[in-house]
Amino acid sequence: LVEKINHYLGEKMKYLITLLTCISINMAADGKISGVTYFDYTNAKEKSAFNFNRQYFIYGVDVSDDISFKVVFDVGRINNKELYTWSVKGSDSSKVMEDTRLITFLKKAQIDYTTSLGKVSMGLIGTNTYGVQENNWGYRFIEKSAIDKYGFSSTADIGVGFSRSLIDNLIMSIQIINGEGYKKPQEDKYHKISFNTIYGEEKINNDDGYNAGFVYSTEATDS
C-alpha cells in the first residue's frame, strides 16, 4: 500500500506545484502581513553581542470563505563548520571556520480548503507532528520544543494533509509528505506518512485546559 501511494504521489506532485502557482497568481492582494523575531544578548569573555536567532515573515490571505493561503519565509543562520588547512614554509596549520551568515528559506506555501468533511492542506505545509507539543511548551522564545530541537521531524514539508474534528475536543489529522523537510529536495522515491490525534485543548499556552495525544510517522527505505 505504501509503495502504491509513493508511486501515485511521484506522478502527481508536479501538478500540485503547478496548481499552487496558478492559484497564488490569481489571489487578491488584501492579505495580512506579520512576522516573528527571536533574538538574545550574549555577554562572555570572548564575545559580547546581540544576536538574531530566527525570523519569520508571514503573508496570509483568505481567498474565499473556504480557501485560505499562507506563505512563510524562515530566516536563520547557516552554522556550518569547515576545517581549513594551509601550509606556511613547510609547516601545516588548520583552523575550524564557522559560517554564520543569515539565509532565507521558503518554509510554507500552503493552501487550506475547508469542507464539510474536514480541512485539506496542500503544498509546502506545516507538519502535524510537533505543533501541539510546541503550544504545550509555550516558551519558544527560550528554546524549541523537544521534537523540533532534536530533529525528530521537520516543521514543514511538501505534500498533502487532511484534518477534521471527530467529536468535541477530539481532532485527527493525516499527512503524506516527501519526508526531507523544507530545506532539502526529495532524494528518493519514498514518502513519509504521519498520523496525529489529540483530545483536549490544543493551545494550553493561551487557554486553560488539558490535552493528550498520539503521533506516529513512518517512511519506507531501501535498506
C-alpha positions as CSV (number, residue, x, y, z in Angstrom):
1,L,0.0,0.0,0.0
2,V,2.8,2.4,0.9
3,E,4.6,1.7,-2.4
4,K,1.4,2.4,-4.4
5,I,0.9,5.7,-2.5
6,N,4.5,6.7,-3.2
7,H,4.2,5.9,-6.9
8,Y,0.9,7.9,-7.1
9,L,2.4,10.9,-5.3
10,G,5.5,10.9,-7.5
11,E,3.3,11.2,-10.6
12,K,1.0,13.8,-9.2
13,M,3.2,16.1,-7.1
14,K,4.3,18.2,-10.1
15,Y,0.7,19.0,-10.9
16,L,0.2,20.1,-7.3
17,I,3.0,22.7,-7.6
18,T,1.5,24.0,-10.8
19,L,-1.9,24.3,-9.2
20,L,-0.4,26.2,-6.2
21,T,1.3,28.6,-8.6
22,C,-1.8,29.3,-10.7
23,I,-4.0,29.9,-7.6
24,S,-1.4,32.2,-6.0
25,I,-1.2,34.4,-9.1
26,N,-5.0,34.9,-9.1
27,M,-5.4,35.7,-5.4
28,A,-6.4,39.1,-4.1
29,A,-3.6,41.3,-2.6
30,D,-5.5,42.3,0.5
31,G,-3.9,39.7,2.8
32,K,-2.3,40.1,6.2
33,I,1.4,40.6,6.7
34,S,3.0,39.6,10.0
35,G,6.3,38.3,11.5
36,V,8.1,36.9,14.5
37,T,11.7,37.6,15.6
38,Y,13.8,35.8,18.2
39,F,17.0,37.5,19.5
40,D,19.2,37.4,22.5
41,Y,22.2,39.1,24.2
42,T,25.4,37.2,25.0
43,N,27.9,38.5,27.5
44,A,31.0,36.3,27.7
45,K,34.8,36.9,27.9
46,E,35.3,36.0,24.3
47,K,32.4,38.0,22.9
48,S,29.6,40.3,23.9
49,A,26.9,40.7,21.3
50,F,23.2,41.0,20.4
51,N,22.1,38.1,18.2
52,F,19.3,37.4,15.8
53,N,18.4,33.7,16.2
54,R,15.4,33.4,13.9
55,Q,13.0,35.5,12.0
56,Y,9.7,34.6,10.3
57,F,8.0,36.7,7.7
58,I,4.3,35.7,7.1
59,Y,1.7,36.6,4.5
60,G,-1.8,35.1,4.6
61,V,-4.9,35.7,2.7
62,D,-8.5,34.4,2.7
63,V,-9.3,33.7,-0.9
64,S,-12.9,32.8,-0.1
65,D,-14.9,31.5,2.9
66,D,-13.5,28.1,2.2
67,I,-10.0,28.7,0.9
68,S,-7.0,30.4,2.5
69,F,-3.4,30.7,1.5
70,K,-0.2,31.3,3.6
71,V,3.4,32.0,2.7
72,V,6.1,31.9,5.4
73,F,9.8,32.8,4.9
74,D,12.2,31.5,7.5
75,V,15.4,33.4,8.1
76,G,18.2,31.7,10.1
77,R,21.9,31.2,10.4
78,I,23.8,28.6,8.4
79,N,26.0,27.5,11.3
80,N,28.2,25.3,9.0
81,K,31.7,24.5,10.3
82,E,34.5,23.7,7.9
83,L,38.1,22.7,8.5
84,Y,40.6,24.8,6.6
85,T,44.3,23.7,6.2
86,W,47.2,25.7,4.9
87,S,51.0,25.4,4.7
88,V,53.5,28.2,5.5
89,K,57.2,27.4,5.0
90,G,56.6,23.7,5.2
91,S,54.5,23.9,8.4
92,D,50.9,22.8,8.1
93,S,48.2,24.6,10.1
94,S,44.5,24.2,10.3
95,K,41.5,26.0,11.8
96,V,37.8,25.4,12.0
97,M,35.9,28.2,10.5
98,E,32.2,28.7,11.1
99,D,29.8,30.2,8.6
100,T,27.1,32.1,10.4
101,R,25.5,34.1,7.6
102,L,21.8,34.7,7.7
103,I,19.9,32.9,4.9
104,T,16.3,32.7,3.9
105,F,14.2,29.6,3.2
106,L,10.7,29.3,1.9
107,K,9.1,27.4,4.9
108,K,5.4,27.4,3.9
109,A,3.4,27.9,0.7
110,Q,0.2,26.3,2.0
111,I,-3.4,26.2,0.7
112,D,-6.1,25.2,3.1
113,Y,-9.5,24.1,1.7
114,T,-12.2,23.7,4.4
115,T,-15.1,21.4,3.5
116,S,-18.0,19.8,5.5
117,L,-15.9,16.7,5.9
118,G,-12.7,18.5,7.2
119,K,-9.8,20.6,6.1
120,V,-7.5,19.7,3.2
121,S,-4.0,21.2,3.1
122,M,-1.6,21.1,0.2
123,G,1.7,22.5,-0.9
124,L,4.6,23.2,1.4
125,I,2.7,22.6,4.6
126,G,3.3,22.7,8.3
127,T,3.7,19.1,9.6
128,N,1.3,17.6,12.1
129,T,4.0,16.1,14.4
130,Y,5.2,18.9,16.6
131,G,2.7,21.8,16.8
132,V,0.7,20.6,19.9
133,Q,3.9,20.0,21.8
134,E,5.2,23.5,20.9
135,N,2.0,25.0,22.2
136,N,2.1,22.9,25.4
137,W,5.7,24.1,26.0
138,G,4.8,27.7,25.2
139,Y,8.3,29.2,25.6
140,R,9.6,29.1,22.1
141,F,11.4,32.4,22.8
142,I,13.6,30.5,25.3
143,E,14.1,27.2,23.4
144,K,12.5,25.0,20.8
145,S,10.1,22.1,21.8
146,A,11.8,18.7,22.2
147,I,10.6,17.3,18.9
148,D,11.9,20.3,17.0
149,K,15.1,20.7,18.9
150,Y,16.3,17.1,18.5
151,G,15.2,16.8,14.8
152,F,12.6,14.0,15.2
153,S,10.5,15.7,12.5
154,S,10.8,18.7,10.2
155,T,8.4,21.5,11.0
156,A,7.3,21.8,7.3
157,D,7.4,19.7,4.1
158,I,5.9,19.3,0.7
159,G,2.8,17.2,0.5
160,V,-0.9,16.9,1.3
161,G,-2.8,16.6,4.5
162,F,-6.3,16.1,5.9
163,S,-7.7,17.0,9.4
164,R,-11.1,17.1,11.0
165,S,-12.8,17.2,14.3
166,L,-14.4,13.8,15.1
167,I,-16.2,14.8,18.2
168,D,-15.9,17.8,20.6
169,N,-12.2,18.3,21.5
170,L,-11.1,15.2,19.5
171,I,-9.1,16.1,16.4
172,M,-7.3,13.8,14.0
173,S,-5.0,14.5,11.0
174,I,-3.0,12.6,8.5
175,Q,-0.4,13.8,6.1
176,I,1.6,12.3,3.2
177,I,4.8,14.3,2.6
178,N,8.2,14.0,1.0
179,G,10.0,13.4,4.3
180,E,13.0,15.6,3.6
181,G,11.8,18.8,5.2
182,Y,11.6,22.2,3.7
183,K,15.3,22.9,3.3
184,K,16.2,19.9,1.0
185,P,14.7,18.5,-2.2
186,Q,13.3,15.0,-2.3
187,E,16.2,12.5,-2.6
188,D,14.4,9.1,-3.0
189,K,11.1,7.5,-4.2
190,Y,9.6,7.2,-0.7
191,H,7.3,9.4,1.2
192,K,6.5,9.9,4.9
193,I,3.1,9.2,6.3
194,S,2.2,11.0,9.6
195,F,-0.8,10.5,11.8
196,N,-1.8,12.7,14.7
197,T,-4.7,12.7,17.1
198,I,-5.3,14.9,20.1
199,Y,-8.1,15.2,22.7
200,G,-8.5,18.3,24.7
201,E,-7.4,21.9,24.4
202,E,-4.9,22.4,21.5
203,K,-3.3,25.6,22.8
204,I,-3.0,25.4,26.6
205,N,-0.3,28.1,26.4
206,N,-3.2,30.5,25.8
207,D,-6.3,28.8,27.3
208,D,-6.9,26.8,30.4
209,G,-7.4,23.0,30.0
210,Y,-5.5,19.8,29.3
211,N,-4.8,17.5,26.4
212,A,-3.5,14.1,25.5
213,G,-2.4,12.9,22.1
214,F,-0.7,10.4,19.8
215,V,1.8,11.0,16.9
216,Y,3.0,8.3,14.5
217,S,5.2,8.7,11.5
218,T,6.6,6.1,9.1
219,E,8.7,6.2,5.9
220,A,10.0,3.3,3.8
221,T,13.7,2.9,2.9
222,D,15.8,0.9,0.5
223,S,17.5,-1.0,3.3
